[in-house]
Amino acid sequence: MNQRETKKRNIIGMIVLTNIGLVIAFSIVLLSYTRSYNSKLNENNMAAVDFTTASQCVLFETEFELEQQKIDTIAEFVTKAANEGKNGAVKKGWTPEELLDFFYSNYNSDYIYYQVVSDTTFKGWCNSIVYDDENDNLQAAEYKTKWLVGEKILRTRPEGAKFAIVDYSDSTYDAVQKHTVKCANKPIDGGLRLSPEFTYYLNGKKVTSISTPCVLWEEDENLPDGGFYQNYVLYAMFESSYIVKEFKANDRYKEMSFAIVNADANYVCRNGKFTSDNLYSFMARHADMSLEAQQDIFASMVSNDLGSDMGKSIYGISYYVSYKKIDKASGNYFMVTLTPTDAFKAPELNIPLAVLSILFAVLLIALNGIYGAILTKRVLRSIEAEKQASNYKTDFISRISHDIRTPMNGILSMAEFITTAKTLEEAKGYNESVMESGRYLLALVNDVLGISRIERGKMNIDLEPCHRFDLRESVVNEIRTFAKKNSIDIYVDDDGENDDCIMMDKMHMKQILMNLLTNAIKFSYKEGQVDFIITTVWRDDKTLKLRYTVRDRGIGMSPEFAKKMYEPFEQENKMAVGLGGSGLGLHIVKILTEAMGGKIECETIEGKGTTFTVEFVHRIIYEGDTGNSKIDVDLKVLTGKRILVVEDNDTNMFIVNKLLEDKGVFVHKASNGLEALHMFEESAQGFFNLILMDVRMPVMNGIEASQKIRSLERSDAKRVPIIAMTADAFDEDRGKVFEAGMDAHLTKPLVVADFFEVVVRLIKGEEK
Amino acid sequence: MKKLFVSVIFLIFLTGLAGCGEKVQEDFVTLRVLGKTTTNLAIEEAAYRFEKLHTNVKIEYEYMQNYDALLEKRLSCDAPEVDLFLNTGIVEGNPLAKYCVNLLDIESEKNLAFDYSDSLDCIVKPYINEHMHSIPLMAMVYGVYVNKTLLNHYGINVPSNYAKFMSALEFVKEKGYVPIHGNPMEIAASFAFSGVCLELEKKGKADIDDLYGNAENIDTAEIFAIFNDYVDKGYIVLNDPIVDVNDGNYELGYNDNDEMARSFFNIKYDETERKYKKCDDLGRVPFLIASTEFAETLNNCKQNYSSEIEYEFILLPISEASGYAYILPTHAISICKTSENIDYAVEFLNFMFSKEENVNIANVSGEFPNVYDINKYINQRLGVPEKFIFEYGKLEFKKDEYGFLNFVFKEADKIYGMER
């Protein structure tokens, strides 16, 4: 995937993300409105509460229906057994204990309990109580004449006295007993036989119960048959807290309270705000309503399957009362819910949330737009840059091709002319042209490679101590020949009182100044003058700021060109004519100056000349900090020395051999690293005074050969100076040769002075 | 730029999310308070006010039938689901202690502060015995519910001292009424405490401190002499402790408070209509001995049956000057050890034991608040001078409080000829 596609994908990704954010933000706003809408008191919401009430009924019925079917089935089974026993088919039926054992061993539950209750709970007065279905009342039957507690006669029934109907409706507890009698006297009909909520005597928990009648065998050793058949009611009791949790789990409105009541207003189960002994008591205490009003509600409940009553004030709060008849219950039972009308009121629009959401959305939109625009601009710029780079490459290659072809053409032509020259003078003239074109080519290649290195970030700034005057003289000496050739006078001025030793990257510094001076000479009129002025801008104890001014009085630059003079290959046509140049010089000056922390300025007037000013701050080095590294080259020391020259290129070998032999050196030749290694190994200790090692060679390169020589087990292996000779003129190449144990580095083509300076220095060092 | 943008988006998104949904709420908590029916209204209303302050808390008051018998069963089961409960035991030998949080250590153990600084020392102190497993929510006094309507019908005012009381008893007895009704145990306790107060007063305030330290000096024979005198004079009719309320015999002895209240308002069962009905607005009970705990039941009954009978609670006027208010603790409340909401339970206790709320609770229940200036409230309602108000707990019986009550009941049993 190319860069352009990646960026496109990034843009799409970000836009998708921000749009997702927008959707979420708007959803929040929408939700807050929706919540608000749902919360408003309206018919829909009241219907929703009624629906919740009705659905709770269904859940409740479902929860209890299976259990009712189970106990009904088992009750029928044990009753059938008892009836068969009564008919003599079997001895007896199930005892209460056996029935409970059966339940607890087969239907163990954490929240359902089973209990059997006899219907003869009022033995003091009568042997049984009869349920009067017509009047929904209990009638004591088979009255006893004496009321016994244990053996003690507590009261004797007056002769002919008629006892009142037994009333159990007064308290919840008694209502359960009433339910027992009532249930025992009604056959199983498949409906839910709910009983009022009561406290289970074994664990003290409130239970919500269903029941079913059965006949059980009660053992009594004193009776002839060993027992008797007795009507019982089998209860399945659910922990009310379990049922209440079921309600809560389906609680749509948090403040909604639930209760199931019978027609006597006794609670079957309840939660929340339903308190007091029963619903009547609750309403009497907490609701601002008369007894008649309460009865009206109940009358309404009994006559309607589903209904509601708005705005009942309970605890001083307005409640919406909703009720639903439990259809599957045997008898009149109702689900009643209380929902505070406050719950319907709009928790008004959540303004902070809505505002925040809108702000969030707006911000997202803004950021989406801004970032989208930025990204688009960047991508367009990037695409343009890529296009420019592509054009630049094409242009560069085109220009380089042209610039190489021109001198090459000159070289080849002149070389051919030399072969046909009739006189030595004529040949020398052609040779000079060849040399000129060669130097131009070399400069061009150096410039191109230099730019390449700088652009690749490979350029190192190597600061070294250098004398101010040395730099000046070195530059002036080097340029003076070129100036003389072009009939240009060089005016040099330096306000330096002392020959300060300063830190600088001498090589690059020199390159900057040489480029500027070369240009100044090139673009001066014949017989003109170029000023090279070094000025101390300021100095203190540690640093020194120098301004290097190069001024010519030549053709100058047009304003249009001046704007782009630092761009590579830019040449003003009129200037280039006849003067030569690649158009890279100023570009290199600019890059180097900035890389070295300097500043470059230019003033130019077309037809009148140009002044370049570069400024650098240098650290001053005082005596003791560093010594003058300059070595006086004493070529005499070379006489009689043995130098191993390792070079695969015959021409280069010829040049080096000639240079050295002219100075009285015994040259030993090797054409690759391996051969050199063997020669060194076979030589006597201290035989070679120095090794000149080419780096790139077949069989074994100079780096490897040097490493192997240094690793040899002989004392001179570590000591013998090795000088690298390579066309790889860059810093990393130098690093490699030094890492391989070589002592110095010479760049090809060799500069004779530098060559001898290094060779002499190392031979002298080796002698020490 | 890209990182900055992503960070901004992320922060905004977080901010947006933080603003989403409803306002952050605390966990929703349900506090279950277990108790008898006699204090339901007071605690229910306190709960309602508490819920308004703590919207994340719902308080459910659960009534338990046969409370005294079933409470321990409930507390001892695996998951009692109880946070607070009305404790039926007294501090010494309270079998429920093991189910209670020690309110004295709650600060050090749970880092919760239970504040009962507005309470009355004398009724709280007996509940502190190295531990405090419960604390009385209110105070009560024994006294007489006087049927003002009946007395006024015969031109008699509510008796304000011993002589007038005796005169009134004699008068209603002559009119064919059984003068004093009530639960035998309560009558015994009422006379016993009044007797103690009488003894205290006889010995003078100066000696009270001595007497407080040595209850054995109290002549219990003297105390019950008053009671026996009432029986001898026929003001109290000793009979079976259980009475048939349907046969028209309104006599000493009632099964429960509802029955006693119906008797006071002359509510009888109508065989024809098969429901309880008010017989008249005069009543057949001139004096009913009970504690202030009974006030709520009586009031409910009056409202439920729309009785016109007016009544007044007075202290048993056995002194020449007035009756005595012997302040007793009532409705001790505990925090259940297994509660998962002890912090909110303590918060609810603190709420109920704040002076303002405690006075509200007492007013609803017809009892007296457990506050340091209780005398003011007793005086306001009963017109009792401060010197006739005696504080439970100051009296350090050699027999402990519970033992003293047992002693009283045993004496009562002898009187009634019952074996307990």
Contacts between the chains, C-beta under 8 A, distances in Angstrom:
chain1	res1	chain2	res2	distance
A	14	B	5	7.8
A	17	B	9	7.4
A	18	B	9	7.2
A	21	B	9	6.8
A	21	B	12	8.0
A	21	B	13	6.4
A	24	B	13	7.9
A	24	B	16	7.3
A	25	B	16	6.3
A	28	B	16	6.8
A	28	B	19	7.7
A	28	B	20	5.7
A	135	B	274	6.9
A	137	B	274	6.0
A	154	B	240	7.0
A	154	B	242	7.6
A	155	B	244	7.1
A	164	B	246	5.3
A	164	B	269	5.8
A	164	B	271	5.4
A	165	B	271	6.9
A	165	B	274	5.7
A	167	B	269	6.4
A	167	B	274	7.5
A	167	B	275	7.8
A	167	B	276	7.9
A	170	B	258	6.6
A	170	B	276	7.8
A	171	B	65	7.4
A	171	B	258	7.2
A	172	B	65	6.2
A	173	B	65	4.3
A	173	B	66	7.0
A	198	B	65	6.2
A	199	B	64	4.9
A	199	B	65	4.7
A	199	B	66	6.7
A	199	B	70	5.6
A	199	B	74	8.0
A	201	B	66	7.4
A	201	B	69	7.9
A	201	B	70	6.4
A	201	B	73	7.5
A	202	B	73	6.7
A	203	B	73	5.5
A	203	B	74	6.4
A	203	B	77	4.4
A	204	B	64	6.3
A	204	B	70	4.0
A	204	B	71	6.4
A	204	B	72	7.7
A	204	B	73	4.1
A	204	B	74	2.7
A	204	B	75	7.5
A	204	B	77	6.9
A	204	B	80	7.8
A	205	B	74	6.3
A	205	B	77	7.0
A	205	B	80	8.0
A	205	B	81	7.8
A	206	B	62	6.2
A	206	B	64	7.6
A	241	B	81	5.5
A	254	B	28	7.8
A	271	B	60	6.9
A	272	B	58	6.8
A	272	B	60	7.4
A	275	B	40	6.7
A	275	B	44	5.2
A	275	B	60	7.8
A	275	B	61	5.7
A	276	B	40	6.4
A	276	B	41	7.9
A	276	B	44	7.6
A	277	B	37	6.2
A	277	B	63	6.7
A	284	B	303	7.1
A	284	B	304	7.1
A	285	B	41	6.0
A	285	B	44	7.9
A	286	B	44	7.8
A	315	B	48	5.4
A	352	B	19	6.9
A	353	B	19	5.0
A	353	B	20	7.2
A	356	B	15	7.1
A	356	B	16	6.7
A	356	B	19	4.3
A	357	B	16	6.7
A	357	B	19	7.0
A	360	B	12	5.8
A	360	B	15	7.2
A	360	B	16	4.5
A	363	B	12	6.0
A	364	B	9	7.6
A	364	B	12	7.2
A	367	B	5	6.9
A	367	B	8	6.9
A	367	B	9	6.9
A	371	B	5	5.5
A	374	B	1	7.1
